[in-house]
């Protein structure tokens, strides 16, 4: 027999906080309820779930607006990184951490996971476009100039 529960914590393969789902009675009684991951979906719990969903939508909207403003600011920046070189080739390469450090100098803090280099290795001097993903679905580009270090 299945019962309806309201998810209290994001649970992989089940749902996000505030979702109302049907699960087997034993799973609810023996795992979800004792671990505080869900509660039975009575009328009050469903009202709380609706409130949680509404709050999440408002939060996500605010985060998107903040991320959009930050992205506009980031796209105007032209980063410059100096590395040791020999005949235009770098000793090593420019990694996400180097870009993060350069952005930090401009007053912008990003996580390594937000910088998308992919398979592109920066091992030569020149100008590059680096893709940034602030939040899922919101991407932009930074212009990066890699120069040789002055001795």
N, C-alpha and C positions, 0 to 999 in steps of 0.2 A: 504494500500500500504506500502511496506517495503522499507527502505532506508539503505544504508551502512554507518556506522560510524566507526571512529577510536577511540578506548578507550584511554583516557588520564590519567585516574586514575583506579587502580584496583577496580573493581565493583563486589560484590558478585552476583552469578547467571548470570553474563553477560560476563565478561572476564577480562583479565589482561591488564595492560598498553601496548599499541602498537598493540593490537589485532584489526582485522577488522571484524566487525560483522554486521548482518542484524537485524534491529529492526523496529518496527512499526513507522510510520512517526510521530504520535502524541507523542509517548514516547520520541523520539529524540527531537522533537521541544519543548515540554513542560517540559521535565525533564533533559535529558542528556546535551543538548546544553546550556541551561541557567545556569546550575550548574557547568559548566566547566568540566564535566566528559567525554565528547566526542566531536568530531568535525566531520563534514560531510566528507566522504571519497572521496575527489577529488584527483587528481594526486599528488599534493604537500603533502597532508596529508598522502597518502600512502607511499611516499618516506620517510617522517619523521618516520612513523610507522616501516618501515624496519630498519632505523637507530637505533631506540629505541630498537628493538628486538636484533639487533646485539650487541649493548652496554650491554644489559642485559645478553646475552650469555657470553660475555667477563667477566663481573662482577661475574657471577655465577662460571665461570671457576676459577677465582682468589680466590673466597671464598672457593671453594672446595680444592684448593691446600693449602691454609692457614689452613683450618680445618684439612686436612690430616697430615700436619706437626705438628699441635697442638695435634692431636690424638696420633701420634707416641710418642711425648713427654709425654703425659698423661699416656700412657700404660706402660711406664718405671717406673713411680712413684709408690712407695708403701706408702700409707697413714697410719698413726697411729693416732687413736683417743683414748684419755683416758677419761673414765667416772666413776662416782661413782657406785660401785657395792656391792652386798652382795651375796656371794656364787655363783659367776659367772653370776648372773643376774643383769642387769642394772637398776638403778633407772631412769625410763623413757625409751627412746630409741634414737637411732642415726637417725637423720632426714637429709633431703637434705641440710638444712642450716648448719648443722655440717660439712658435707662433703665439702660444698662450702667454709666454713671458713678454713678448713684444706688445701684445694687446694690453697686458697688465700695466705696462709703461704708459699706455694711452688712457688708462683708467677704466678699462673694460675687462671683466672677469668672465671667462668661459671655462667649460670643462673639456677635457680631452675628447670625450665622446661627441661633442658638438662640432668638432672640426673634422671634415671629411676629406682626407687625402686619398683614401682608397689605395690603389696600387701605384699611384703617382708618387715617385720618389724624387725629391728635389735635390739633385746632386751637382747642378751647374748654376753659375750666376745667370741672372736674367729676371724677367718679370713673369709672375705667375698669378693665376686666379685661383683662390682657395675657396672651396664651398663650405658654408657654415649652415648647420641646422640647429636653430635655437630650441624650437619645440617641434614635435612631429607635424610635418606638413608645411613648416615655415622655414624656407631656405633663402640664403643670400650668398653673395660672393665678396671676398676681400681681395684687393690688389696687393700683392706681395712682391717687393723687389729684393733680390738677393745680390749683394755686392761682396767684393773681396775686402777683407779687413785691412785697414791701413797699418803699415808697420811703423 
